[in-house]
Amino acid sequence: MNKERIGFIGLGNMGGRMTRRMVEAGIDVLGYDPLPARAEAAGARVAESVREVVVHADIVLLSLPDSRVVEAVAEGDDGILAHCRAGQTVIDLSTAAASSTIRLNERFSQRGVQYIDAGISGGAAAAEKGALTLMVGGDAAAIESVQWVFKPIAAKVQRMGESGAGHTTKLLNNFLNAVSLAATAEVMVAGKKAGLDLHRLLDVLNSSSGVNFATQNRFPKIVDGDYLEGGLTAKLMTKDVVLYIDRIRELGVSSLNASGPLASFGLATALGYGDQISNRVVDAIGDVSGGVRLKDQA
């Protein structure tokens, strides 16, 4: 058993599930979240502050909402940089702006701390099973040294390049996820209004060129009234699309397809679905299409 001590900061929807997987694999985790009950629910020992985690851990994992929060936790007066020491490793599992990640990597490097960005994909269901995909950026040797940490939570770990490459890959993936979910939701509402059998429609789509993650994994449940609650919210999906737009602007790439998901998830938020799972975008589109629901109400 590896003797390096593990700390985890941010034990919400994804962080809590990943922590639980590590604990079940026999890894002792010291966890901090502003809501202490989350650490208890994940099976972690409860830390009272970020400082406590950093002082006691050799490897610190982060699962936070966005770069603004990551920066506050890393650079705050009582944050990670204030208490870290040479030889530590910080693994950022958040969905974050690559430019912020690269800047933080420089600051941590000056302190002798390895900073690894690890974008995750698969959602709550994959986190529960330890079957996430990790897209990782940072020093190759540092990433190799923490493979044992990734093992309980991920089925696939791919190093994408240097600092920022993991988070960039995550944004590219999340944009395609947003496009396919929003577009498929629109198609399913149209299919419902056209009087099509939605199970048959999905069967055809999944054996045709329109197949995508949403047609295969989301809508077979949604058409029966199961929205797969517990995943990314509409507000967070919008945030990810905005991060994608910012990143490709930095890269000098024109964004010609972002307006669709921005409009779709913006509509969902405006109609009161912002804090619900992003799959509810189909109800938002249904609302403005005559009150359509995919599953007939009893």
C-alpha positions in Angstrom: 0.0 0.0 0.0 1.3 3.4 -1.0 2.1 5.5 2.2 1.5 8.9 0.7 -1.3 10.7 2.4 -4.3 11.9 0.4 -6.4 15.0 0.9 -9.5 15.9 -1.1 -11.0 19.4 -1.3 -14.5 19.7 -2.7 -16.8 16.8 -1.9 -19.9 17.6 -3.9 -21.6 15.8 -6.7 -18.4 14.4 -8.2 -15.8 14.9 -5.5 -17.8 13.0 -3.0 -18.3 10.0 -5.3 -14.6 9.9 -6.2 -13.6 10.1 -2.5 -16.0 7.2 -1.7 -14.3 5.1 -4.4 -10.9 5.8 -2.9 -12.0 5.0 0.6 -13.6 1.8 -0.6 -10.3 0.9 -2.2 -8.6 1.2 1.2 -7.1 4.7 0.8 -7.3 6.9 3.8 -8.7 10.3 2.7 -8.7 13.6 4.6 -11.6 15.6 3.1 -12.7 19.2 3.3 -15.9 20.7 2.1 -17.7 23.8 3.4 -20.5 21.3 4.2 -18.8 18.9 6.6 -21.5 16.3 6.2 -20.3 15.7 2.7 -17.0 14.4 3.9 -18.7 12.1 6.4 -21.0 10.8 3.7 -18.0 10.1 1.4 -16.3 8.1 4.2 -13.4 10.6 4.6 -11.9 11.9 7.7 -13.3 15.4 8.2 -10.9 18.3 7.9 -12.0 21.7 9.3 -10.1 23.8 6.7 -8.1 23.8 3.5 -5.1 24.5 5.6 -5.5 21.3 7.6 -5.7 19.2 4.3 -2.6 20.8 2.9 -0.5 20.5 6.0 -1.3 16.8 6.5 -1.5 15.5 2.9 1.2 14.6 0.4 -1.3 14.6 -2.6 -4.2 17.1 -2.6 -7.1 16.6 -5.0 -9.5 19.3 -6.0 -13.0 19.0 -7.4 -14.4 22.5 -7.5 -17.0 24.3 -9.7 -14.8 26.6 -11.8 -11.5 28.5 -12.0 -12.7 31.3 -9.8 -13.2 28.9 -6.9 -10.0 27.0 -7.7 -8.1 30.3 -7.6 -9.7 31.3 -4.3 -8.8 27.9 -2.7 -5.2 27.9 -4.2 -4.3 31.6 -3.7 -6.4 32.7 -0.8 -4.8 34.0 2.4 -5.2 30.6 4.0 -5.2 28.6 0.8 -3.0 25.9 -0.7 -0.1 28.1 -1.8 0.1 29.6 1.7 0.8 26.2 3.3 2.1 23.9 0.6 5.6 22.4 0.7 8.1 21.2 -1.9 7.5 17.6 -3.0 3.7 17.8 -2.7 1.3 17.1 -5.7 -1.9 18.9 -6.4 -4.4 17.3 -8.8 -7.1 19.6 -10.1 -10.1 17.5 -11.2 -12.3 20.6 -11.8 -13.6 21.9 -15.1 -11.4 25.0 -15.3 -10.0 27.5 -17.7 -6.7 26.3 -19.2 -5.1 29.8 -19.0 -5.8 29.8 -15.2 -4.4 26.3 -14.9 -1.2 27.2 -16.7 -0.7 30.3 -14.5 -1.3 28.3 -11.3 1.1 25.6 -12.5 3.8 28.3 -12.7 3.1 29.4 -9.2 3.1 25.9 -7.8 6.3 25.0 -9.7 8.0 27.9 -8.0 7.2 26.3 -4.7 8.4 22.8 -5.8 4.9 21.5 -6.0 3.7 19.4 -9.0 0.3 20.7 -10.4 -1.6 18.3 -12.5 -4.8 19.2 -14.4 -7.1 16.2 -14.8 -10.4 16.8 -16.6 -13.0 14.1 -16.0 -15.8 12.7 -18.1 -18.5 10.1 -17.5 -20.7 11.9 -15.0 -22.1 10.7 -11.7 -22.9 7.2 -13.0 -19.3 6.6 -14.0 -18.0 8.1 -10.8 -20.1 5.7 -8.8 -18.6 2.8 -10.7 -15.0 4.1 -10.8 -15.2 4.2 -14.6 -14.4 7.8 -15.3 -12.2 9.0 -18.2 -9.4 11.3 -17.1 -7.7 13.7 -19.6 -4.5 14.8 -17.9 -2.0 17.6 -18.4 1.3 18.1 -16.6 4.7 16.5 -16.1 4.8 12.9 -17.4 6.7 11.6 -14.4 4.4 13.3 -11.9 1.4 11.8 -13.6 2.9 8.4 -13.6 3.6 8.6 -9.9 -0.1 9.2 -9.1 -1.6 6.4 -11.2 -2.4 4.5 -8.0 -4.6 7.5 -7.0 -6.5 7.4 -10.3 -7.0 3.6 -10.3 -10.1 3.5 -8.0 -11.9 6.3 -9.9 -11.0 5.9 -13.6 -11.3 3.3 -16.3 -9.2 5.3 -18.7 -6.4 7.8 -18.0 -4.8 9.6 -21.0 -2.0 12.1 -20.7 -2.8 14.9 -23.2 0.4 17.0 -22.8 1.8 19.7 -20.7 0.0 21.9 -18.1 -3.4 23.0 -19.3 -3.8 20.2 -21.9 -6.1 18.1 -19.7 -8.4 21.0 -19.0 -8.4 22.1 -22.6 -9.4 18.5 -23.7 -12.2 18.6 -21.1 -13.6 21.8 -22.5 -13.5 20.4 -26.1 -15.3 17.3 -24.9 -17.9 19.2 -22.9 -18.7 21.4 -25.8 -19.5 18.4 -28.0 -21.6 17.0 -25.1 -23.6 20.2 -24.9 -24.2 20.4 -28.6 -25.4 16.8 -28.8 -27.6 17.1 -25.8 -29.3 20.3 -26.9 -29.7 19.2 -30.5 -31.1 15.8 -29.5 -33.5 17.4 -27.1 -34.8 19.6 -29.9 -35.2 16.6 -32.2 -37.0 14.5 -29.6 -39.5 17.3 -29.0 -40.1 17.5 -32.8 -40.5 13.8 -32.9 -43.1 13.9 -30.2 -45.1 16.7 -31.9 -44.9 14.7 -35.1 -46.6 11.8 -33.4 -43.6 9.4 -33.7 -43.0 6.6 -31.3 -39.9 7.9 -29.5 -38.5 4.5 -28.7 -38.6 3.6 -32.4 -37.1 7.0 -33.3 -34.2 6.4 -30.9 -33.7 2.9 -32.4 -33.4 4.4 -35.9 -31.1 7.3 -34.7 -28.8 4.9 -32.9 -28.3 2.8 -36.1 -28.0 5.9 -38.3 -25.7 8.9 -38.8 -27.4 11.0 -36.1 -26.2 8.7 -33.3 -24.5 10.4 -30.3 -24.0 10.1 -26.6 -27.4 11.6 -25.8 -29.3 9.3 -28.2 -27.5 6.3 -26.8 -27.3 7.0 -23.1 -29.6 9.8 -22.1 -32.8 9.7 -24.1 -33.6 6.0 -23.8 -34.2 6.9 -20.1 -35.7 10.3 -20.5 -38.5 9.2 -22.8 -39.6 7.0 -20.0 -39.5 9.8 -17.5 -36.1 9.1 -15.9 -34.0 12.3 -16.2 -30.9 10.6 -14.7 -30.9 13.2 -11.8 -27.6 14.0 -10.1 -25.5 15.1 -13.1 -24.3 18.4 -14.5 -26.9 21.2 -14.2 -28.0 23.6 -16.9 -26.1 26.5 -15.3 -22.9 24.4 -15.2 -23.4 23.3 -18.8 -23.7 26.9 -19.8 -20.5 27.7 -17.8 -18.6 25.0 -19.6 -19.7 26.3 -23.1 -18.5 29.8 -22.1 -15.2 28.3 -21.0 -14.9 26.5 -24.3 -15.6 29.8 -26.2 -12.9 31.6 -24.2 -10.4 28.8 -24.8 -10.9 28.6 -28.6 -10.7 32.4 -28.8 -7.3 32.2 -27.1 -6.3 29.6 -29.7 -7.5 31.8 -32.6 -10.3 29.4 -33.6 -13.7 30.8 -34.8 -16.7 29.6 -32.8 -19.5 29.0 -35.3 -21.6 26.4 -33.4 -21.7 27.7 -29.8 -24.9 29.7 -30.2 -27.1 26.6 -30.2 -26.2 25.2 -26.8 -25.8 28.6 -25.3 -29.4 29.5 -26.3 -30.7 26.1 -25.3 -29.2 26.0 -21.8 -29.8 29.7 -21.3 -33.5 29.1 -22.1 -33.5 26.2 -19.5 -32.1 28.5 -16.9 -34.5 31.3 -17.7 -37.4 28.9 -17.3 -36.3 27.7 -13.9 -34.3 24.6 -14.8 -30.9 26.1 -14.2 -30.1 24.2 -11.0 -31.6 20.9 -12.3 -29.8 18.4 -14.4 -29.0 19.6 -17.9 -31.1 16.8 -19.4 -34.1 19.0 -18.4 -33.3 21.2 -21.4 -35.7 19.0 -23.3 -38.5 20.2 -21.0 -37.5 23.8 -21.5 -37.6 23.3 -25.3 -40.9 21.5 -24.8 -42.3 24.4 -22.8 -41.8 26.9 -25.6 -43.0 24.4 -28.2 -46.5 24.1 -26.9 -46.0 22.4 -23.5 -44.5 19.2 -24.9 -43.3 16.4 -22.6 -41.7 13.3 -24.0 -43.5 11.0 -21.6 -47.2 11.3 -21.6 -48.5 12.4 -18.2 -50.7 10.0 -16.3 
